[in-house]
Amino acid sequence: MISRTPNGVKFLVDMRSNILDLLSTPLSQNEAEPLKHLNISLRGLLAHWFSTGLLNLQRITWQTSCDMLQKVSEYEAVHPVKNWLDLKNRVGAYRRCFVFTHNSMPTEPVVLLHTALTSDICSKIQSIVERTEGGDTLLDREDVNRINAAIFYSVTSTQRGLQGIDLGNYLIKTVVQKLRAEFPNMNVFSSLSPIPGFRDWLLQEMNNTIRGSTEELFLKEEQNSLQPLLNCKSADFTAEMKQVIQSNTWNKSETLNAALKLPLTRLCARYLYQEKRRGYAVNPVANFHLRNGATMWRINWLGDVSNRGLTASCGLMVNYRYFLDRTTNNSKMYVEQKHIDASSHVLNLLQPNHYNKTSKL
C-alpha cells in the first residue's frame, strides 16, 4: 500500500538515509541492533521497488523542466556545476545527460550520468567540462562524423537511502544501447574517472616509510632524479617529498611536474591495480567499473588540474573502457575470481623496467 501512497516510497528512501546517518554515529549495541535490522529490511524492500524494470530513462536537455534541471545541477557531485551557462553546456551539443526516475518519484532523479560525445577517448576532464567537442561553447548542431566515442565522465547516485542498490551499472548499460541506436557507427565506450583516495593512500605510505618501513615507494632512479630538485639529503627525501605532495606545490614547477610524471603514474597504477580490500580493488570507483565489466585502460597524467583533482589524486584520472563483447566475462572474472582486466599500458607501469617501455594507447 505504501508504494501507492503519494510520496510513500520517497518517505522510506529518506527514512533509510536517516538510519544510515544514525548508524554512522557512536551507538550502544542495544541502540544499533534494531536499526541494523530495520536497515536490512528497508534495503531489501527498496531493491525490489527500484529493480531495473521499474525505472524510467530520461534524457535531460535545456528544454527539460527547470525543476529537473535544478536538481541535476545540485546533485552533480563529481564535477560540480558552476552556473546555468555551465549546465547548459553539459546538456547541449556533444553532450548527453541521462537520469533514471521511478514512477513513485517522477520528478526526482535517482541516478544521473553525464556523457561526452567525442572522436576518441579523452584524457583531461577540463577539455570536457569547459568546452564542447568542436572547441566552441554551446554549439547548436553536432557533426555526427566527429562522434565516435562516448565518454562517461560522471555517475552520481542522488539518494543516500538507495545506498547499496546498484543503479549506476544498469544506467550505463541502458545508455550504451540508447547511444548505439542514435549513432550506429559508435564503437568506443569509456569512462574518464576520478581517483578519490589516491593522494591520501600515497601520503599514508610515505608516513610508513618515514616511520621505518623497509619498503621504498620511489625507485632508485626516481630518487636520483628528484632529490636534486628537492635540494635535500637522501635521508630526508621521503619527508620532503611528502611536503611537496601535501602542499600541491609540485604543480607550479614545470621541472618538478615533469620529473614526477612517471613516479606518480606508476604509484597510481599500483594503487588501482594492486591495493585490495577483501580481494577487490580498494578504490571505490575502480571497483564500480570493474564490477560492470570494464577494462582498466589508461592512467592520465594531469587529467584533472583543479584544486579538487590535485587534492584527491595528484591530478591523475583513469579511463575504464567498456569493450561490449568482453564486459560480461570481465565482470564474472572480477566478481568470482577477483581478476582485474587491464591494458598493457597499466601492466607495463607495474614492471620494474617500465621506464624503458612505451605505450601506444
Secondary structure in CASP SS format (residue, H / E / C, confidence):
PFRMAT SS
TARGET T0000
AUTHOR 0000-0000-0000
METHOD secondary structure of the structure
MODEL  1
M C 1.00
I H 1.00
S H 1.00
R H 1.00
T C 1.00
P C 1.00
N C 1.00
G H 1.00
V H 1.00
K H 1.00
F H 1.00
L H 1.00
V H 1.00
D H 1.00
M H 1.00
R H 1.00
S H 1.00
N H 1.00
I H 1.00
L H 1.00
D H 1.00
L H 1.00
L H 1.00
S C 1.00
T C 1.00
P C 1.00
L C 1.00
S C 1.00
Q H 1.00
N H 1.00
E H 1.00
A H 1.00
E H 1.00
P H 1.00
L H 1.00
K H 1.00
H H 1.00
L H 1.00
N H 1.00
I H 1.00
S H 1.00
L H 1.00
R H 1.00
G H 1.00
L H 1.00
L H 1.00
A H 1.00
H H 1.00
W H 1.00
F C 1.00
S C 1.00
T H 1.00
G H 1.00
L H 1.00
L E 1.00
N E 1.00
L E 1.00
Q E 1.00
R E 1.00
I E 1.00
T C 1.00
W C 1.00
Q C 1.00
T C 1.00
S C 1.00
C H 1.00
D H 1.00
M H 1.00
L H 1.00
Q H 1.00
K H 1.00
V H 1.00
S H 1.00
E H 1.00
Y H 1.00
E C 1.00
A C 1.00
V C 1.00
H C 1.00
P C 1.00
V C 1.00
K C 1.00
N C 1.00
W H 1.00
L H 1.00
D H 1.00
L H 1.00
K H 1.00
N H 1.00
R H 1.00
V C 1.00
G C 1.00
A C 1.00
Y C 1.00
R E 1.00
R E 1.00
C E 1.00
F E 1.00
V E 1.00
F E 1.00
T E 1.00
H E 1.00
N C 1.00
S C 1.00
M E 1.00
P C 1.00
T C 1.00
E C 1.00
P C 1.00
V C 1.00
V E 1.00
L E 1.00
L E 1.00
H E 1.00
T E 1.00
A E 1.00
L E 1.00
T E 1.00
S C 1.00
D C 1.00
I C 1.00
C C 1.00
S C 1.00
K C 1.00
I C 1.00
Q H 1.00
S H 1.00
I H 1.00
V H 1.00
E C 1.00
R C 1.00
T C 1.00
E C 1.00
G C 1.00
G C 1.00
D C 1.00
T C 1.00
L C 1.00
L C 1.00
D C 1.00
R C 1.00
E C 1.00
D C 1.00
V H 1.00
N H 1.00
R H 1.00
I C 1.00
N C 1.00
A E 1.00
A E 1.00
I E 1.00
F E 1.00
Y E 1.00
S E 1.00
V E 1.00
T E 1.00
S E 1.00
T C 1.00
Q C 1.00
R H 1.00
G H 1.00
L H 1.00
Q C 1.00
G C 1.00
I C 1.00
D C 1.00
L C 1.00
G H 1.00
N H 1.00
Y H 1.00
L H 1.00
I H 1.00
K H 1.00
T H 1.00
V H 1.00
V H 1.00
Q H 1.00
K H 1.00
L H 1.00
R H 1.00
A H 1.00
E H 1.00
F C 1.00
P C 1.00
N C 1.00
M C 1.00
N C 1.00
V E 1.00
F E 1.00
S E 1.00
S E 1.00
L C 1.00
S E 1.00
P C 1.00
I C 1.00
P C 1.00
G C 1.00
F H 1.00
R H 1.00
D H 1.00
W H 1.00
L H 1.00
L H 1.00
Q H 1.00
E H 1.00
M H 1.00
N H 1.00
N H 1.00
T H 1.00
I H 1.00
R C 1.00
G C 1.00
S C 1.00
T C 1.00
E C 1.00
E C 1.00
L C 1.00
F C 1.00
L C 1.00
K H 1.00
E H 1.00
E H 1.00
Q H 1.00
N H 1.00
S H 1.00
L H 1.00
Q H 1.00
P H 1.00
L H 1.00
L H 1.00
N C 1.00
C C 1.00
K C 1.00
S H 1.00
A H 1.00
D H 1.00
F H 1.00
T H 1.00
A H 1.00
E H 1.00
M H 1.00
K H 1.00
Q H 1.00
V H 1.00
I H 1.00
Q H 1.00
S H 1.00
N C 1.00
T H 1.00
W H 1.00
N H 1.00
K H 1.00
S C 1.00
E H 1.00
T H 1.00
L H 1.00
N H 1.00
A H 1.00
A H 1.00
L H 1.00
K H 1.00
L H 1.00
P H 1.00
L H 1.00
T H 1.00
R H 1.00
L H 1.00
C H 1.00
A H 1.00
R H 1.00
Y H 1.00
L H 1.00
Y H 1.00
Q H 1.00
E C 1.00
K E 1.00
R E 1.00
R C 1.00
G C 1.00
Y E 1.00
A E 1.00
V C 1.00
N C 1.00
P H 1.00
V H 1.00
A H 1.00
N H 1.00
F H 1.00
H H 1.00
L H 1.00
R H 1.00
N C 1.00
G C 1.00
A C 1.00
T E 1.00
M E 1.00
W E 1.00
R E 1.00
I E 1.00
N E 1.00
W C 1.00
L C 1.00
G C 1.00
D C 1.00
V C 1.00
S C 1.00
N H 1.00
R H 1.00
G H 1.00
L H 1.00
T H 1.00
A H 1.00
S H 1.00
C C 1.00
G C 1.00
L C 1.00
M E 1.00
V E 1.00
N E 1.00
Y E 1.00
R E 1.00
Y C 1.00
F C 1.00
L C 1.00
D C 1.00
R C 1.00
T H 1.00
T H 1.00
N H 1.00
N H 1.00
S H 1.00
K H 1.00
M H 1.00
Y H 1.00
V H 1.00
E H 1.00
Q H 1.00
K C 1.00
H C 1.00
I C 1.00
D C 1.00
A E 1.00
S C 1.00
S H 1.00
H H 1.00
V H 1.00
L H 1.00
N H 1.00
L H 1.00
L C 1.00
Q C 1.00
P C 1.00
N C 1.00
H H 1.00
Y H 1.00
N H 1.00
K C 1.00
T C 1.00
S C 1.00
K C 1.00
L C 1.00
END
